[in-house]
């Protein structure tokens, strides 16, 4: 992987950085970060090859989000998890990169480049997970 400006090279193939400029991406991130909001997951995915869009959000946790993951798509999720007991509740965030089992090799390679751009929106998290199976 070699990056020059807005393009990267993976095994000699040019891969453009992704477009994370849609305002709903930053809005969804701000929403999930607020303790007063019940949203506990957001899912970002592709529209075309490089444009990132909000694919969904919800209040049903990881199991609800997992239902939105397609076997032939790449996506990025952000989860809010509350841990502890009533006296000591802590909120933690998880960054998830999803690569379905039927995603082609070039799209998988693009994910490694695009993840850096996604992290410009989904900035703060305690754990990063890469998943290839919804189970």
N, C-alpha and C positions, 0 to 999 in steps of 0.2 A: 504494500500500500504506500503510495507516494502522493502527496497533495501539493498542488500548485494553484493558488488562487481559489477559484470556485469549482475546480474539477479535481478529481483524484484518479489515479491509475491503479487498477487492480488486475494483476496478471496481463498487463498491456492493454486493458480496456479502459476507456475514459468513462468515468462515472461522475455526473454532475451532483453538486450539493443539492439538498432538497429545499423546497420553499415552505417555510413555517410562518409566513407573514399573515395568515388569516387571523383576524382579531378574535374569533371564537376560541382559538387555541389558548391564548393568554387569559381570556375570560374564564374558560373552564378550569384552568390551573388556579386562578385566584379563588374561584368558587369552592373547589375541593379543599383548599388550604384553610378556609374559614371554619372554625369550630361550630358556628351557629348554623351552618348549612348541612343538610343531611346527605348530600352527594358524597359517596365514598369510592367511586371509581369513575375514570374517564378513559376513553379509548380513542387513539389517533390512528389513522390509516391513510392509505394512498388514494388519491384521485389522479389517475394517470401514472406516470413514472416517477415524478419528483414532487408533486404538490401534496402536502400533508393537510388533512382535514379532520375535523372532529367526527368520529364515527358513532359515538354514543357516550352516554353517561348514565349513572343510576345510583340507587341506594341499597341494592341487594348484595353488595360485596363481591368477592372474587368469584363465587359460583355464578352470579348473574353475568359478570363480565366475561367469564369463560364461555358462556353460551353465544357470545358475539364473535368469537374467534373462528375464522374459516380455515379449513385445511389447505387452501390454495392461496393464502394471503399472508402478508407481513403486516404487523401492527405494533403499536407501542401503547402500553397501559400505565396508569398511575393509580395506585390504591391508597386509601387512608385506612389504617388499622389502629384500633384503640386497644391498648393492653393495660394490664394491672387490675386492681379492684376499685371499689367505690372510693376508698381513701387515697388511692394513688393511681389515678388514670393518666396514661401517657398516650399521645398520638404519634404514630410513626407512619412514614410513607414508603411505598415500594414502587420502584421503577421496573416495568416489565417490558422486555422486547419479545415479541412473538413471531416465530417463523414456522408456519404450518408445514406439515410433512410433505405436501405436494408443491411447495415453492421451488422454483427453478434455481439453478446455481448462480446465475447472474443477479437475480433479485436478492438472494442470500448475501452475495458479495456487496451489493448496494447498501444493505442494512448496516454493515460495519462503518460505512462512510456517513450515512444519513443519521445514525444514532447520535453523532456529535451535534448535529443541528437540532435534533429533538431535545437534547439535554439543555439547549439554550432556553427552551420553554419550560420543561419539567426539571427545574433546577435542584430542588432540595429533596433528598430521600435518604433513608437509612440503609436500604438494601436494594441491590440490583439483581434481577433474575432474568435469565434468558430461557424461554420455554419453547419446546417443539411438539409438545403433547398437552392437550387440555386437561388431562387427568392429573 
